[in-house]
Amino acid sequence: MEHSAPHNKQMSASWDGGTPPNTVYLGEGTVVNGQQAFKRIVSELPDALVIGKQCTLDGVQFSIGAGAKIRIGDCCCVTGAILMAEMSIVIGCFVLIGWNTAIADSDFHPIAPAERIADAMACSPAGKHMVRPAVARAAVVIEDDVWIGPNCTILKGVRIGRGAWIGPGSVVTRDVAAESQVWGNPAREVERI
């Protein structure tokens, strides 16, 4: 599941928005549809987003903060999802992710009221030089051969094991064992596959 970006971009990959940013690597045969796909990539790392070979990403949006990375393996299909990284999201090979799914490795905003106000001010147009308060972050790992249904939410610090099946509408707040089926809010194992 380790993915690294080659130093050159593959010419057989395509994005319907034109040429991807320099921080994005698309593997051979990968297709990304959606003008807004790379709009929220702040990370200036040369390999902030690495997508493997033969992937289809339709209507997907990436939000990648400073110093964060997202890795997607080969032969994945992602439809209408949003992937939000402030640290690291790693997705294996042969993973299917349904529409309206959100994957986040961070809370993105503080929980405490005073910190939320400071964060809102720092994010506003008037807060250009203000520093945002720290928020909790923990890497998300989705291993190979995982199926994630539509309208799911995968939260920070979660590892989803190889071959797991996440039922539609599930909210995954803790690790999911390999080859298990989970459903619900919060997601709970209902059977082994």
Contacts in CASP RR format, 6 or more apart in sequence:
PFRMAT RR
TARGET T0000
AUTHOR 0000-0000-0000
METHOD contacts of the structure
MODEL  1
MEHSAPHNKQMSASWDGGTPPNTVYLGEGTVVNGQQAFKRIVSELPDALV
IGKQCTLDGVQFSIGAGAKIRIGDCCCVTGAILMAEMSIVIGCFVLIGWN
TAIADSDFHPIAPAERIADAMACSPAGKHMVRPAVARAAVVIEDDVWIGP
NCTILKGVRIGRGAWIGPGSVVTRDVAAESQVWGNPAREVERI
1 73 0 8 1.000
1 90 0 8 1.000
1 92 0 8 1.000
1 93 0 8 1.000
1 141 0 8 1.000
1 143 0 8 1.000
1 144 0 8 1.000
3 50 0 8 1.000
3 52 0 8 1.000
3 71 0 8 1.000
3 72 0 8 1.000
3 73 0 8 1.000
3 90 0 8 1.000
3 92 0 8 1.000
4 47 0 8 1.000
4 50 0 8 1.000
5 25 0 8 1.000
5 46 0 8 1.000
5 47 0 8 1.000
5 50 0 8 1.000
6 25 0 8 1.000
9 20 0 8 1.000
9 25 0 8 1.000
9 26 0 8 1.000
10 25 0 8 1.000
10 26 0 8 1.000
10 27 0 8 1.000
10 28 0 8 1.000
10 29 0 8 1.000
10 30 0 8 1.000
12 28 0 8 1.000
12 29 0 8 1.000
13 26 0 8 1.000
13 27 0 8 1.000
13 28 0 8 1.000
13 29 0 8 1.000
13 30 0 8 1.000
13 31 0 8 1.000
13 32 0 8 1.000
13 51 0 8 1.000
14 26 0 8 1.000
14 29 0 8 1.000
14 30 0 8 1.000
14 31 0 8 1.000
14 32 0 8 1.000
15 26 0 8 1.000
15 31 0 8 1.000
15 32 0 8 1.000
15 33 0 8 1.000
15 34 0 8 1.000
15 37 0 8 1.000
15 38 0 8 1.000
16 32 0 8 1.000
16 33 0 8 1.000
16 34 0 8 1.000
16 35 0 8 1.000
17 34 0 8 1.000
17 35 0 8 1.000
17 37 0 8 1.000
20 26 0 8 1.000
20 32 0 8 1.000
20 38 0 8 1.000
21 38 0 8 1.000
21 41 0 8 1.000
22 46 0 8 1.000
23 41 0 8 1.000
23 43 0 8 1.000
23 44 0 8 1.000
23 45 0 8 1.000
23 46 0 8 1.000
23 47 0 8 1.000
23 48 0 8 1.000
23 49 0 8 1.000
23 64 0 8 1.000
24 38 0 8 1.000
24 41 0 8 1.000
24 48 0 8 1.000
24 49 0 8 1.000
24 51 0 8 1.000
25 47 0 8 1.000
25 49 0 8 1.000
25 50 0 8 1.000
25 51 0 8 1.000
26 32 0 8 1.000
26 51 0 8 1.000
26 52 0 8 1.000
27 51 0 8 1.000
27 52 0 8 1.000
27 53 0 8 1.000
27 54 0 8 1.000
27 55 0 8 1.000
28 53 0 8 1.000
28 54 0 8 1.000
29 53 0 8 1.000
29 54 0 8 1.000
29 55 0 8 1.000
30 51 0 8 1.000
30 52 0 8 1.000
30 53 0 8 1.000
30 54 0 8 1.000
30 55 0 8 1.000
30 56 0 8 1.000
30 57 0 8 1.000
31 55 0 8 1.000
31 56 0 8 1.000
31 57 0 8 1.000
32 51 0 8 1.000
32 57 0 8 1.000
32 60 0 8 1.000
33 57 0 8 1.000
33 58 0 8 1.000
33 59 0 8 1.000
34 58 0 8 1.000
34 59 0 8 1.000
34 60 0 8 1.000
36 59 0 8 1.000
36 61 0 8 1.000
37 57 0 8 1.000
37 59 0 8 1.000
37 60 0 8 1.000
37 61 0 8 1.000
37 62 0 8 1.000
38 49 0 8 1.000
38 62 0 8 1.000
39 61 0 8 1.000
40 61 0 8 1.000
40 62 0 8 1.000
40 63 0 8 1.000
40 64 0 8 1.000
41 48 0 8 1.000
41 49 0 8 1.000
41 62 0 8 1.000
41 63 0 8 1.000
41 64 0 8 1.000
41 65 0 8 1.000
42 64 0 8 1.000
42 65 0 8 1.000
42 66 0 8 1.000
43 49 0 8 1.000
43 64 0 8 1.000
43 65 0 8 1.000
43 66 0 8 1.000
43 67 0 8 1.000
43 68 0 8 1.000
43 69 0 8 1.000
44 66 0 8 1.000
44 67 0 8 1.000
45 67 0 8 1.000
45 68 0 8 1.000
45 69 0 8 1.000
47 69 0 8 1.000
48 64 0 8 1.000
48 67 0 8 1.000
48 68 0 8 1.000
48 69 0 8 1.000
48 70 0 8 1.000
49 62 0 8 1.000
49 64 0 8 1.000
49 69 0 8 1.000
49 70 0 8 1.000
50 69 0 8 1.000
50 70 0 8 1.000
50 71 0 8 1.000
50 72 0 8 1.000
51 57 0 8 1.000
51 72 0 8 1.000
51 73 0 8 1.000
51 76 0 8 1.000
52 72 0 8 1.000
52 73 0 8 1.000
52 74 0 8 1.000
52 76 0 8 1.000
53 74 0 8 1.000
53 75 0 8 1.000
54 74 0 8 1.000
54 75 0 8 1.000
55 72 0 8 1.000
55 73 0 8 1.000
55 74 0 8 1.000
55 75 0 8 1.000
55 76 0 8 1.000
55 77 0 8 1.000
55 78 0 8 1.000
56 76 0 8 1.000
56 77 0 8 1.000
56 78 0 8 1.000
57 72 0 8 1.000
57 76 0 8 1.000
57 77 0 8 1.000
57 78 0 8 1.000
57 79 0 8 1.000
58 78 0 8 1.000
58 79 0 8 1.000
58 80 0 8 1.000
59 79 0 8 1.000
59 80 0 8 1.000
59 81 0 8 1.000
60 78 0 8 1.000
60 79 0 8 1.000
60 80 0 8 1.000
60 81 0 8 1.000
60 82 0 8 1.000
60 83 0 8 1.000
61 80 0 8 1.000
61 81 0 8 1.000
61 82 0 8 1.000
61 83 0 8 1.000
62 70 0 8 1.000
62 82 0 8 1.000
62 83 0 8 1.000
62 85 0 8 1.000
63 82 0 8 1.000
63 83 0 8 1.000
63 84 0 8 1.000
63 85 0 8 1.000
64 70 0 8 1.000
64 85 0 8 1.000
65 85 0 8 1.000
65 86 0 8 1.000
68 85 0 8 1.000
68 86 0 8 1.000
68 87 0 8 1.000
68 88 0 8 1.000
68 105 0 8 1.000
69 85 0 8 1.000
69 88 0 8 1.000
69 89 0 8 1.000
70 83 0 8 1.000
70 85 0 8 1.000
70 88 0 8 1.000
70 89 0 8 1.000
70 90 0 8 1.000
70 91 0 8 1.000
71 88 0 8 1.000
71 89 0 8 1.000
71 90 0 8 1.000
71 91 0 8 1.000
71 92 0 8 1.000
72 78 0 8 1.000
72 91 0 8 1.000
72 92 0 8 1.000
72 95 0 8 1.000
73 91 0 8 1.000
73 92 0 8 1.000
73 93 0 8 1.000
73 95 0 8 1.000
74 93 0 8 1.000
74 94 0 8 1.000
75 93 0 8 1.000
75 94 0 8 1.000
76 91 0 8 1.000
76 92 0 8 1.000
76 93 0 8 1.000
76 94 0 8 1.000
76 95 0 8 1.000
76 96 0 8 1.000
76 97 0 8 1.000
77 95 0 8 1.000
77 96 0 8 1.000
77 97 0 8 1.000
78 95 0 8 1.000
78 96 0 8 1.000
78 97 0 8 1.000
78 98 0 8 1.000
79 97 0 8 1.000
79 98 0 8 1.000
79 99 0 8 1.000
80 98 0 8 1.000
80 99 0 8 1.000
80 100 0 8 1.000
80 101 0 8 1.000
81 97 0 8 1.000
81 98 0 8 1.000
81 99 0 8 1.000
81 100 0 8 1.000
81 101 0 8 1.000
81 102 0 8 1.000
81 103 0 8 1.000
82 101 0 8 1.000
82 102 0 8 1.000
82 103 0 8 1.000
83 89 0 8 1.000
83 103 0 8 1.000
84 102 0 8 1.000
84 103 0 8 1.000
84 104 0 8 1.000
84 105 0 8 1.000
84 106 0 8 1.000
84 108 0 8 1.000
85 104 0 8 1.000
85 105 0 8 1.000
85 106 0 8 1.000
86 105 0 8 1.000
86 106 0 8 1.000
86 108 0 8 1.000
86 135 0 8 1.000
86 137 0 8 1.000
87 105 0 8 1.000
87 106 0 8 1.000
87 137 0 8 1.000
87 138 0 8 1.000
87 139 0 8 1.000
88 105 0 8 1.000
88 139 0 8 1.000
88 140 0 8 1.000
89 103 0 8 1.000
89 105 0 8 1.000
89 139 0 8 1.000
89 140 0 8 1.000
89 142 0 8 1.000
90 139 0 8 1.000
90 140 0 8 1.000
90 141 0 8 1.000
90 142 0 8 1.000
91 97 0 8 1.000
91 142 0 8 1.000
92 142 0 8 1.000
92 143 0 8 1.000
92 144 0 8 1.000
92 146 0 8 1.000
93 144 0 8 1.000
93 145 0 8 1.000
94 144 0 8 1.000
94 145 0 8 1.000
95 142 0 8 1.000
95 144 0 8 1.000
95 145 0 8 1.000
95 146 0 8 1.000
95 147 0 8 1.000
95 148 0 8 1.000
96 146 0 8 1.000
96 147 0 8 1.000
96 148 0 8 1.000
96 149 0 8 1.000
97 103 0 8 1.000
97 148 0 8 1.000
97 149 0 8 1.000
98 148 0 8 1.000
98 149 0 8 1.000
98 150 0 8 1.000
98 151 0 8 1.000
98 152 0 8 1.000
99 150 0 8 1.000
99 151 0 8 1.000
100 150 0 8 1.000
100 151 0 8 1.000
101 148 0 8 1.000
101 149 0 8 1.000
101 150 0 8 1.000
101 151 0 8 1.000
101 152 0 8 1.000
101 153 0 8 1.000
101 154 0 8 1.000
102 152 0 8 1.000
102 153 0 8 1.000
102 154 0 8 1.000
103 140 0 8 1.000
103 142 0 8 1.000
103 153 0 8 1.000
103 154 0 8 1.000
104 140 0 8 1.000
104 153 0 8 1.000
104 154 0 8 1.000
104 155 0 8 1.000
104 156 0 8 1.000
105 137 0 8 1.000
105 138 0 8 1.000
105 139 0 8 1.000
105 140 0 8 1.000
105 156 0 8 1.000
105 157 0 8 1.000
106 135 0 8 1.000
106 136 0 8 1.000
106 137 0 8 1.000
106 138 0 8 1.000
106 156 0 8 1.000
107 135 0 8 1.000
107 136 0 8 1.000
107 137 0 8 1.000
107 156 0 8 1.000
108 135 0 8 1.000
109 116 0 8 1.000
109 119 0 8 1.000
109 135 0 8 1.000
110 116 0 8 1.000
110 118 0 8 1.000
110 119 0 8 1.000
110 133 0 8 1.000
110 134 0 8 1.000
110 135 0 8 1.000
115 133 0 8 1.000
118 130 0 8 1.000
118 132 0 8 1.000
118 133 0 8 1.000
119 132 0 8 1.000
119 133 0 8 1.000
119 135 0 8 1.000
121 127 0 8 1.000
121 130 0 8 1.000
122 130 0 8 1.000
122 131 0 8 1.000
122 132 0 8 1.000
122 133 0 8 1.000
123 132 0 8 1.000
136 156 0 8 1.000
137 156 0 8 1.000
138 156 0 8 1.000
138 157 0 8 1.000
139 156 0 8 1.000
139 157 0 8 1.000
140 154 0 8 1.000
140 155 0 8 1.000
140 156 0 8 1.000
140 157 0 8 1.000
140 158 0 8 1.000
140 159 0 8 1.000
141 158 0 8 1.000
141 159 0 8 1.000
141 160 0 8 1.000
142 148 0 8 1.000
142 154 0 8 1.000
142 159 0 8 1.000
142 160 0 8 1.000
142 161 0 8 1.000
143 159 0 8 1.000
143 160 0 8 1.000
143 161 0 8 1.000
143 162 0 8 1.000
143 163 0 8 1.000
143 164 0 8 1.000
143 178 0 8 1.000
144 162 0 8 1.000
144 163 0 8 1.000
145 162 0 8 1.000
145 163 0 8 1.000
146 160 0 8 1.000
146 161 0 8 1.000
146 162 0 8 1.000
146 163 0 8 1.000
146 164 0 8 1.000
146 165 0 8 1.000
146 166 0 8 1.000
147 163 0 8 1.000
147 164 0 8 1.000
147 165 0 8 1.000
147 166 0 8 1.000
148 154 0 8 1.000
148 160 0 8 1.000
148 166 0 8 1.000
148 167 0 8 1.000
149 166 0 8 1.000
149 167 0 8 1.000
149 168 0 8 1.000
149 169 0 8 1.000
149 170 0 8 1.000
150 168 0 8 1.000
150 169 0 8 1.000
151 168 0 8 1.000
151 169 0 8 1.000
152 166 0 8 1.000
152 167 0 8 1.000
152 168 0 8 1.000
152 169 0 8 1.000
152 170 0 8 1.000
152 171 0 8 1.000
152 172 0 8 1.000
153 169 0 8 1.000
153 170 0 8 1.000
153 171 0 8 1.000
153 172 0 8 1.000
154 160 0 8 1.000
154 166 0 8 1.000
154 172 0 8 1.000
155 171 0 8 1.000
155 172 0 8 1.000
155 173 0 8 1.000
158 172 0 8 1.000
158 173 0 8 1.000
158 174 0 8 1.000
158 175 0 8 1.000
158 176 0 8 1.000
159 175 0 8 1.000
159 176 0 8 1.000
160 166 0 8 1.000
160 172 0 8 1.000
160 175 0 8 1.000
160 176 0 8 1.000
161 175 0 8 1.000
161 176 0 8 1.000
161 177 0 8 1.000
161 178 0 8 1.000
161 179 0 8 1.000
161 180 0 8 1.000
162 178 0 8 1.000
162 179 0 8 1.000
163 178 0 8 1.000
163 179 0 8 1.000
163 193 0 8 1.000
164 176 0 8 1.000
164 177 0 8 1.000
164 178 0 8 1.000
164 179 0 8 1.000
164 180 0 8 1.000
164 181 0 8 1.000
164 182 0 8 1.000
164 193 0 8 1.000
165 180 0 8 1.000
165 181 0 8 1.000
165 182 0 8 1.000
165 193 0 8 1.000
166 172 0 8 1.000
166 176 0 8 1.000
166 182 0 8 1.000
166 187 0 8 1.000
167 181 0 8 1.000
167 182 0 8 1.000
167 183 0 8 1.000
167 184 0 8 1.000
167 187 0 8 1.000
169 184 0 8 1.000
169 185 0 8 1.000
170 182 0 8 1.000
170 183 0 8 1.000
170 184 0 8 1.000
170 185 0 8 1.000
170 187 0 8 1.000
171 184 0 8 1.000
171 185 0 8 1.000
171 186 0 8 1.000
171 187 0 8 1.000
172 182 0 8 1.000
172 186 0 8 1.000
172 187 0 8 1.000
173 186 0 8 1.000
173 187 0 8 1.000
174 186 0 8 1.000
176 182 0 8 1.000
176 187 0 8 1.000
176 189 0 8 1.000
177 189 0 8 1.000
177 192 0 8 1.000
179 192 0 8 1.000
179 193 0 8 1.000
180 189 0 8 1.000
180 191 0 8 1.000
180 192 0 8 1.000
180 193 0 8 1.000
181 189 0 8 1.000
181 190 0 8 1.000
181 191 0 8 1.000
181 192 0 8 1.000
181 193 0 8 1.000
182 188 0 8 1.000
182 189 0 8 1.000
182 190 0 8 1.000
183 190 0 8 1.000
END
